[in-house]
Amino acid sequence: MRWIVYVIGENAFEARGIIHRVASIVLIAVSVYHLIYIAFNKRGRTLVRISFREKATLLN
Protein backbone atom coordinates (compact mmCIF):
# COMPACT_ATOMS: atom_id res chain seq x y z
CA MET A 1 0.00 0.00 0.00
CA ARG A 2 2.82 2.39 -0.70
CA TRP A 3 0.79 4.07 -3.46
CA ILE A 4 -1.27 5.90 -0.85
CA VAL A 5 1.87 7.71 0.30
CA TYR A 6 2.21 9.18 -3.18
CA VAL A 7 -1.43 10.29 -3.21
CA ILE A 8 -1.83 11.66 0.33
CA GLY A 9 1.73 12.08 1.51
CA GLU A 10 3.61 10.86 4.54
CA ASN A 11 0.70 11.59 6.90
CA ALA A 12 -1.61 9.01 5.33
CA PHE A 13 -2.72 7.69 8.72
CA GLU A 14 -3.69 11.16 9.94
CA ALA A 15 -5.44 11.98 6.64
CA ARG A 16 -7.43 8.76 6.90
CA GLY A 17 -8.68 9.81 10.33
CA ILE A 18 -9.68 13.28 9.10
CA ILE A 19 -11.52 11.81 6.10
CA HIS A 20 -13.31 9.37 8.42
CA ARG A 21 -14.40 12.16 10.78
CA VAL A 22 -15.65 14.37 7.95
CA ALA A 23 -17.60 11.46 6.45
CA SER A 24 -19.19 10.70 9.83
CA ILE A 25 -20.27 14.34 10.26
CA VAL A 26 -21.82 14.31 6.76
CA LEU A 27 -23.65 11.05 7.53
CA ILE A 28 -25.03 12.41 10.81
CA ALA A 29 -26.10 15.68 9.15
CA VAL A 30 -27.95 13.84 6.37
CA SER A 31 -29.65 11.60 8.94
CA VAL A 32 -30.82 14.58 10.99
CA TYR A 33 -32.07 16.32 7.83
CA HIS A 34 -33.98 13.18 6.90
CA LEU A 35 -35.64 12.96 10.33
CA ILE A 36 -36.59 16.65 10.21
CA TYR A 37 -38.02 16.20 6.71
CA ILE A 38 -40.13 13.26 7.86
CA ALA A 39 -41.33 15.05 11.00
CA PHE A 40 -42.17 18.48 9.60
CA ASN A 41 -42.98 17.96 5.92
CA LYS A 42 -46.42 16.73 4.89
CA ARG A 43 -45.01 14.72 1.98
CA GLY A 44 -42.46 13.07 4.30
CA ARG A 45 -45.15 12.00 6.76
CA THR A 46 -47.25 10.67 3.89
CA LEU A 47 -44.36 8.59 2.58
CA VAL A 48 -43.78 7.08 6.03
CA ARG A 49 -47.48 6.28 6.44
CA ILE A 50 -47.62 4.60 3.03
CA SER A 51 -44.49 2.58 3.81
CA PHE A 52 -45.81 1.28 7.11
CA ARG A 53 -49.29 0.65 5.76
CA GLU A 54 -48.07 -2.03 3.39
CA LYS A 55 -46.53 -4.98 5.21
CA ALA A 56 -44.88 -6.15 2.02
CA THR A 57 -42.82 -2.95 1.96
CA LEU A 58 -41.46 -3.68 5.41
CA LEU A 59 -40.47 -7.22 4.48
CA ASN A 60 -38.57 -6.19 1.34
N, C-alpha and C positions, 0 to 999 in steps of 0.2 A: 504494500500500500504506500509506496514511496511517491506515487503520482500525486497524492493529495498535498504533499509538501510543495510541489511545484504550483499547484492551483491556489492554495490558501497561504502557504508560507510555513515558517518554522513553528508558529503557534497554532497548529491545526487542532490540537486538543482544546485549547481555549476558544477557538472559533466555533468548534462543534458545540460547545456549551452555550455560547451566545446564540447560535442559530436555533438550538433546542428551546431556549427560553423565549425567544421571539415567536417561534412557532406555537408554543404553549399559550402565550398571551393572545395571539390571533385566534386560536381555537376557543379559548374562554370567551373572548369578545363576540365571536360569531354565535356561540351557544347562548349567551345572554341576550343578544339581539333577537335570536330565534324565539326565546321564551317571552320576551317583551312583545314581539309580533303576534304570537299566539294569544297572549293575554289581553292585549289592547286593540287588536285589529279585528273587525267583524269577519273578514274573509279568513283570517287565521283560525278563529274560533269555529267557523263553519267547517273548515278542512279537518280540524281535530274531531269534531262531532261526526262527520261523515266517516272518518277512519275508524272510530270506535264503534260506530253503528254496525258495520259489516264485520262479522267475526272472521270471515275469510281473509280480510285485509290484515288482521292481527296475526294470523297463522302464516302468512307469506313472508 
